[in-house]
Amino acid sequence: MTNSYLVYTTETFDKEVLKLSKDEQERIDGLYKQLKKNPYVGDQLRYKHFREKRLREKRIYYLVYDHLHSVLLVTIGGKKDQQATIDHIIDYFDEYQIYLEKLIKNNN
């Protein structure tokens, strides 16, 4: 299945997942599977490759890199920090791509 995407996470995302309930963690596992098949399932945020997926009152922010055939789950945030989180991710687009490229390289 060559069309599937690889899904990676940041350390921040991993720490946030540990704070979630078992039920929410299981829903994130389902999201991984969904993103592997279709990385564009969530809502677009300003750029085609910048997306969010709602998990009840929380939002999962991620970046899609077609040229790397990968998705990077960046962080989980609430509604009240939504704009600050979005602005931060946009400010660090380049760094997130470098981070992902290192993850891919280290996993090969």
Backbone torsions as a table, in degrees:
resi	resn	phi	psi	omega
1	MET	NA	85.7	-174.2
2	THR	-76.5	-15.3	-177.8
3	ASN	-83.5	-5.5	-178.0
4	SER	-78.9	147.8	179.0
5	TYR	-92.7	154.3	172.2
6	LEU	-92.8	143.0	-178.2
7	VAL	-114.4	125.4	178.9
8	TYR	-120.8	162.7	179.4
9	THR	-131.6	155.9	172.4
10	THR	-87.1	164.1	175.6
11	GLU	-61.8	-37.0	178.2
12	THR	-59.8	-46.0	179.6
13	PHE	-60.6	-46.0	-178.7
14	ASP	-59.4	-40.5	179.0
15	LYS	-66.0	-39.9	179.4
16	GLU	-65.2	-38.1	-179.4
17	VAL	-61.8	-38.1	-179.1
18	LEU	-63.1	-23.3	-179.7
19	LYS	-82.9	-11.0	-175.3
20	LEU	-83.7	161.3	175.8
21	SER	-70.1	163.0	177.8
22	LYS	-56.2	-43.5	-179.1
23	ASP	-60.1	-45.3	179.7
24	GLU	-66.5	-37.5	177.7
25	GLN	-63.8	-38.3	177.4
26	GLU	-66.3	-36.7	178.1
27	ARG	-66.2	-34.7	177.2
28	ILE	-68.5	-37.7	174.5
29	ASP	-58.4	-41.2	177.4
30	GLY	-64.6	-36.9	178.0
31	LEU	-63.8	-40.4	177.4
32	TYR	-53.4	-50.1	-177.6
33	LYS	-62.2	-40.8	179.9
34	GLN	-63.9	-44.9	-178.3
35	LEU	-66.2	-31.9	177.7
36	LYS	-61.7	-36.4	-179.2
37	LYS	-85.0	-41.0	-177.6
38	ASN	-144.5	95.7	-176.4
39	PRO	-70.1	-8.1	-177.7
40	TYR	-101.5	25.8	-177.1
41	VAL	-69.2	-31.3	-176.3
42	GLY	-80.3	-178.0	178.4
43	ASP	-80.1	139.7	178.3
44	GLN	-74.8	138.4	176.3
45	LEU	-119.1	97.7	177.1
46	ARG	63.5	-38.8	-178.8
47	TYR	-125.5	148.4	-178.0
48	LYS	-57.2	-36.5	-174.4
49	HIS	-89.2	-0.6	-179.9
50	PHE	-108.9	117.8	-170.8
51	ARG	-132.3	163.1	170.2
52	GLU	-137.0	149.7	176.1
53	LYS	-129.3	129.9	-179.0
54	ARG	-79.5	140.0	174.0
55	LEU	-129.6	88.1	-171.5
56	ARG	54.4	-120.8	-178.1
57	GLU	-84.8	-3.2	-179.9
58	LYS	-100.5	164.8	176.2
59	ARG	-129.5	137.9	176.8
60	ILE	-103.0	123.5	-178.2
61	TYR	-103.6	134.1	-179.6
62	TYR	-149.2	161.2	-178.7
63	LEU	-120.4	137.8	179.6
64	VAL	-107.3	128.8	178.5
65	TYR	-119.4	93.4	-178.6
66	ASP	-59.9	-42.0	-176.5
67	HIS	-66.8	-20.5	175.8
68	LEU	-103.3	-0.8	-177.4
69	HIS	50.5	44.5	-174.6
70	SER	-141.4	158.9	175.4
71	VAL	-124.4	137.8	175.9
72	LEU	-116.1	113.1	174.9
73	LEU	-79.1	116.0	-169.5
74	VAL	-90.7	-54.5	-177.0
75	THR	-162.5	172.2	175.7
76	ILE	-122.8	132.0	-178.9
77	GLY	-141.5	166.4	177.6
78	GLY	-95.0	174.0	-179.0
79	LYS	-62.7	-38.5	-174.3
80	LYS	-68.6	-28.0	178.3
81	ASP	-99.0	8.7	-170.9
82	GLN	-54.2	-51.0	-175.5
83	GLN	-66.5	-40.7	178.8
84	ALA	-63.6	-39.9	179.3
85	THR	-65.4	-46.2	179.3
86	ILE	-60.1	-47.6	-179.7
87	ASP	-60.9	-41.3	179.7
88	HIS	-61.9	-46.8	-178.8
89	ILE	-62.9	-43.0	178.6
90	ILE	-61.4	-42.7	179.0
91	ASP	-60.9	-27.8	-174.7
92	TYR	-112.3	22.0	178.6
93	PHE	-48.3	-50.8	-176.4
94	ASP	-61.8	-43.0	-179.9
95	GLU	-64.6	-37.7	178.1
96	TYR	-65.2	-37.1	177.8
97	GLN	-66.1	-42.8	177.6
98	ILE	-61.3	-43.7	178.1
99	TYR	-58.2	-46.9	-180.0
100	LEU	-64.1	-43.2	179.9
101	GLU	-60.3	-38.1	176.3
102	LYS	-66.5	-41.6	177.4
103	LEU	-59.6	-45.7	-179.4
104	ILE	-62.1	-46.4	-179.1
105	LYS	-61.0	-42.8	-179.7
106	ASN	-71.0	-20.0	179.6
107	ASN	-92.5	-1.9	178.9
108	ASN	-97.9	NA	NA
